[in-house]
Amino acid sequence: MEDIYNYGLLTLSTIMFGLMFFFKDMYRKHYGSGLQAALVNSVGAGIFGLVSLLIIKGFIFEFSMFALLMSVISALNGLAFSYCSLKALGKINLSLYSLFSMLGGMVLPFVYGILFSGDTFTLGKAVCFIIITIALLLTVEKDEKGSGKIYYAGVFIFNGMSGVIAAVFAAVNGNDSLNIGKISSAGFSVIKAIVSISLAGIVLIFIKKEKRRLGAGSVIAMAGSGVLGNIANWILLIPLSGAVMTFGAIKLGGLPASAQYPFITGGTMIVSTVISLFTAKKPTVKELIAVALAFIGVVLLITLPEIELFAIKWN
């Protein structure tokens, strides 16, 4: 029964991620792309996200040195992802951007889980990776110039690393045998937001800035992406927690990354594709097929029988 509640949280988070991508593209249109735009977005969206998290926490602050360390790593990764996202969104539509982003968000946590967490590599995972590879090959344009490909790779890698960072934090923070000063998922999200705002603000002070107007559209876009992104990532940490948390008769947590991230990947692709149908950059037939294939791969990953191919165990 607890899996129903866990997947319910993931569904809510998935919808938020899909809408967040829309606001990121909206911000790019109003304020532009590049390092300055990425930093301004990190500060502005971070402030809106921080306020929303503090409201959720009841303005109670938690702290641990491990959470601070992981927050710094997460903030650096987030800045790189934000920069690559804005550059990539200037070249591809929302549906294709979502494909690179969410596939990275699924593949890298899988690799981490298999190599370091003892997750088994099953038949479903093998089939999923084959189908995903085909889907990615469909998105490659023969006449595409190579200048933008580094940003697509950045979106793939840095969004994937956000999942790895979250999984590492959840595993270590949820281990009662480690004396690291355990904090709640919301408390960690607050620290992450503070570190991200501070880091982006410091870098923004020292870079050469262009004169750009921060209008109402940019502020709305930052607010939307900041609130949705921070709350969605906080929600992700709850089912990912290694320790099961009980709220009355409801049990949350203990859902492995190998089950969580495929669900997020497929769901966010669908939400983003639906949104992109109402934007100027509508997906092509080939891109729709690629997204559909990727989603089929995710569904098979979850539904195929648990036939174990191999597992890596570290003693």
Secondary structure as UniProt FT lines:
FT   HELIX           2..31
FT   HELIX           35..57
FT   HELIX           65..89
FT   TURN            90..91
FT   HELIX           94..116
FT   STRAND          120..122
FT   HELIX           123..138
FT   TURN            142..143
FT   HELIX           146..148
FT   HELIX           149..173
FT   TURN            176..177
FT   HELIX           185..206
FT   HELIX           216..240
FT   STRAND          245..247
FT   TURN            248..249
FT   STRAND          250..252
FT   HELIX           257..276
FT   TURN            277..278
FT   HELIX           285..303
FT   STRAND          308..311
//
